[in-house]
Amino acid sequence: MGRNNIAGAWGESLAAAYLQKKKYKILASGYRCRFGEIDLIVADKKNLVFVEVKLRKTNSFADAKDFVDFHKQNRLRTTAELYLSQNPTELLTRFDVIEIYAPQGVETLKPEIHHLEDAFI
Protein backbone atom coordinates (compact mmCIF):
# COMPACT_ATOMS: atom_id res chain seq x y z
CA MET A 1 0.00 0.00 0.00
CA GLY A 2 1.46 3.37 -1.02
CA ARG A 3 1.92 6.33 1.30
CA ASN A 4 -1.16 8.13 -0.09
CA ASN A 5 -3.28 5.00 0.34
CA ILE A 6 -2.14 4.65 3.96
CA ALA A 7 -2.88 8.31 4.67
CA GLY A 8 -6.24 8.06 2.93
CA ALA A 9 -7.24 4.99 4.94
CA TRP A 10 -6.07 6.73 8.13
CA GLY A 11 -8.16 9.82 7.28
CA GLU A 12 -11.23 7.73 6.50
CA SER A 13 -10.91 5.82 9.78
CA LEU A 14 -10.61 9.12 11.69
CA ALA A 15 -13.72 10.42 9.92
CA ALA A 16 -15.62 7.19 10.65
CA ALA A 17 -14.72 7.35 14.36
CA TYR A 18 -15.75 11.02 14.46
CA LEU A 19 -19.12 10.23 12.84
CA GLN A 20 -19.73 7.26 15.15
CA LYS A 21 -19.23 9.57 18.14
CA LYS A 22 -21.93 11.79 16.62
CA LYS A 23 -24.29 8.75 16.56
CA TYR A 24 -24.02 7.95 12.84
CA LYS A 25 -24.07 4.31 11.79
CA ILE A 26 -21.38 3.33 9.27
CA LEU A 27 -23.05 1.50 6.38
CA ALA A 28 -20.14 1.34 3.93
CA SER A 29 -16.52 2.40 3.70
CA GLY A 30 -14.77 2.77 0.36
CA TYR A 31 -17.88 1.95 -1.69
CA ARG A 32 -16.72 1.47 -5.29
CA CYS A 33 -18.49 0.96 -8.58
CA ARG A 34 -17.72 1.66 -12.22
CA PHE A 35 -18.63 5.35 -11.75
CA GLY A 36 -16.37 6.11 -8.80
CA GLU A 37 -15.89 5.77 -5.07
CA ILE A 38 -17.61 7.14 -1.99
CA ASP A 39 -15.37 7.26 1.07
CA LEU A 40 -18.09 6.69 3.67
CA ILE A 41 -21.82 6.04 3.60
CA VAL A 42 -23.44 6.66 6.97
CA ALA A 43 -26.92 7.08 8.42
CA ASP A 44 -28.61 8.70 11.36
CA LYS A 45 -32.31 8.56 12.20
CA LYS A 46 -33.32 10.86 9.31
CA ASN A 47 -30.51 10.93 6.77
CA LEU A 48 -28.45 8.70 4.52
CA VAL A 49 -25.21 10.59 4.08
CA PHE A 50 -22.57 10.19 1.38
CA VAL A 51 -19.29 11.47 2.81
CA GLU A 52 -16.20 12.63 0.96
CA VAL A 53 -13.13 12.75 3.23
CA LYS A 54 -10.37 15.21 2.37
CA LEU A 55 -7.08 14.94 4.23
CA ARG A 56 -4.58 17.79 3.97
CA LYS A 57 -1.54 18.92 5.92
CA THR A 58 -2.62 22.56 5.79
CA ASN A 59 -5.20 24.87 4.27
CA SER A 60 -2.64 27.51 3.28
CA PHE A 61 -3.25 26.81 -0.43
CA ALA A 62 -7.00 26.13 -0.24
CA ASP A 63 -9.52 24.55 2.08
CA ALA A 64 -9.80 20.78 1.68
CA LYS A 65 -13.45 21.14 0.59
CA ASP A 66 -12.28 23.18 -2.40
CA PHE A 67 -10.81 19.97 -3.84
CA VAL A 68 -14.34 18.55 -4.19
CA ASP A 69 -14.88 20.31 -7.50
CA PHE A 70 -17.81 20.17 -9.93
CA HIS A 71 -16.51 17.02 -11.68
CA LYS A 72 -15.89 15.21 -8.37
CA GLN A 73 -19.38 16.19 -7.21
CA ASN A 74 -20.88 14.74 -10.40
CA ARG A 75 -18.98 11.45 -9.94
CA LEU A 76 -20.18 11.28 -6.33
CA ARG A 77 -23.80 11.92 -7.37
CA THR A 78 -23.69 9.22 -10.05
CA THR A 79 -22.07 6.73 -7.66
CA ALA A 80 -24.66 7.57 -5.00
CA GLU A 81 -27.49 7.01 -7.51
CA LEU A 82 -26.18 3.51 -8.22
CA TYR A 83 -25.86 2.80 -4.48
CA LEU A 84 -29.46 3.96 -3.94
CA SER A 85 -30.72 1.81 -6.82
CA GLN A 86 -29.19 -1.21 -5.07
CA ASN A 87 -30.09 -0.07 -1.53
CA PRO A 88 -33.44 1.75 -1.59
CA THR A 89 -34.22 3.87 1.47
CA GLU A 90 -36.89 6.16 2.88
CA LEU A 91 -34.19 8.32 4.48
CA LEU A 92 -33.37 11.78 3.16
CA THR A 93 -30.05 11.88 1.34
CA ARG A 94 -27.28 14.44 1.46
CA PHE A 95 -23.60 14.90 0.64
CA ASP A 96 -21.15 15.92 3.37
CA VAL A 97 -17.45 16.70 3.25
CA ILE A 98 -15.15 16.01 6.17
CA GLU A 99 -11.94 18.02 6.11
CA ILE A 100 -9.07 16.66 8.17
CA TYR A 101 -5.99 18.82 8.70
CA ALA A 102 -2.98 16.83 9.87
CA PRO A 103 0.26 18.90 9.72
CA GLN A 104 2.47 15.86 10.46
CA GLY A 105 0.47 13.48 8.29
CA VAL A 106 -0.41 10.18 9.97
CA GLU A 107 1.95 11.14 12.83
CA THR A 108 -0.35 14.05 13.82
CA LEU A 109 -1.56 13.47 17.37
CA LYS A 110 -4.60 15.78 17.28
CA PRO A 111 -5.80 16.28 13.72
CA GLU A 112 -8.32 19.06 13.17
CA ILE A 113 -11.66 17.76 11.83
CA HIS A 114 -14.32 19.92 10.15
CA HIS A 115 -17.66 18.33 9.25
CA LEU A 116 -19.45 20.23 6.47
CA GLU A 117 -23.03 19.01 6.24
CA ASP A 118 -24.94 19.45 2.99
CA ALA A 119 -21.72 20.48 1.27
CA PHE A 120 -23.37 20.30 -2.17
CA ILE A 121 -26.60 19.14 -3.77
C-alpha positions in Angstrom: 0.0 0.0 0.0 1.5 3.4 -1.0 1.9 6.3 1.3 -1.2 8.1 -0.1 -3.3 5.0 0.3 -2.1 4.7 4.0 -2.9 8.3 4.7 -6.2 8.1 2.9 -7.2 5.0 4.9 -6.1 6.7 8.1 -8.2 9.8 7.3 -11.2 7.7 6.5 -10.9 5.8 9.8 -10.6 9.1 11.7 -13.7 10.4 9.9 -15.6 7.2 10.6 -14.7 7.4 14.4 -15.7 11.0 14.5 -19.1 10.2 12.8 -19.7 7.3 15.2 -19.2 9.6 18.1 -21.9 11.8 16.6 -24.3 8.8 16.6 -24.0 7.9 12.8 -24.1 4.3 11.8 -21.4 3.3 9.3 -23.1 1.5 6.4 -20.1 1.3 3.9 -16.5 2.4 3.7 -14.8 2.8 0.4 -17.9 1.9 -1.7 -16.7 1.5 -5.3 -18.5 1.0 -8.6 -17.7 1.7 -12.2 -18.6 5.3 -11.7 -16.4 6.1 -8.8 -15.9 5.8 -5.1 -17.6 7.1 -2.0 -15.4 7.3 1.1 -18.1 6.7 3.7 -21.8 6.0 3.6 -23.4 6.7 7.0 -26.9 7.1 8.4 -28.6 8.7 11.4 -32.3 8.6 12.2 -33.3 10.9 9.3 -30.5 10.9 6.8 -28.5 8.7 4.5 -25.2 10.6 4.1 -22.6 10.2 1.4 -19.3 11.5 2.8 -16.2 12.6 1.0 -13.1 12.8 3.2 -10.4 15.2 2.4 -7.1 14.9 4.2 -4.6 17.8 4.0 -1.5 18.9 5.9 -2.6 22.6 5.8 -5.2 24.9 4.3 -2.6 27.5 3.3 -3.2 26.8 -0.4 -7.0 26.1 -0.2 -9.5 24.5 2.1 -9.8 20.8 1.7 -13.4 21.1 0.6 -12.3 23.2 -2.4 -10.8 20.0 -3.8 -14.3 18.5 -4.2 -14.9 20.3 -7.5 -17.8 20.2 -9.9 -16.5 17.0 -11.7 -15.9 15.2 -8.4 -19.4 16.2 -7.2 -20.9 14.7 -10.4 -19.0 11.5 -9.9 -20.2 11.3 -6.3 -23.8 11.9 -7.4 -23.7 9.2 -10.0 -22.1 6.7 -7.7 -24.7 7.6 -5.0 -27.5 7.0 -7.5 -26.2 3.5 -8.2 -25.9 2.8 -4.5 -29.5 4.0 -3.9 -30.7 1.8 -6.8 -29.2 -1.2 -5.1 -30.1 -0.1 -1.5 -33.4 1.7 -1.6 -34.2 3.9 1.5 -36.9 6.2 2.9 -34.2 8.3 4.5 -33.4 11.8 3.2 -30.0 11.9 1.3 -27.3 14.4 1.5 -23.6 14.9 0.6 -21.1 15.9 3.4 -17.5 16.7 3.2 -15.2 16.0 6.2 -11.9 18.0 6.1 -9.1 16.7 8.2 -6.0 18.8 8.7 -3.0 16.8 9.9 0.3 18.9 9.7 2.5 15.9 10.5 0.5 13.5 8.3 -0.4 10.2 10.0 1.9 11.1 12.8 -0.3 14.0 13.8 -1.6 13.5 17.4 -4.6 15.8 17.3 -5.8 16.3 13.7 -8.3 19.1 13.2 -11.7 17.8 11.8 -14.3 19.9 10.2 -17.7 18.3 9.3 -19.5 20.2 6.5 -23.0 19.0 6.2 -24.9 19.5 3.0 -21.7 20.5 1.3 -23.4 20.3 -2.2 -26.6 19.1 -3.8 
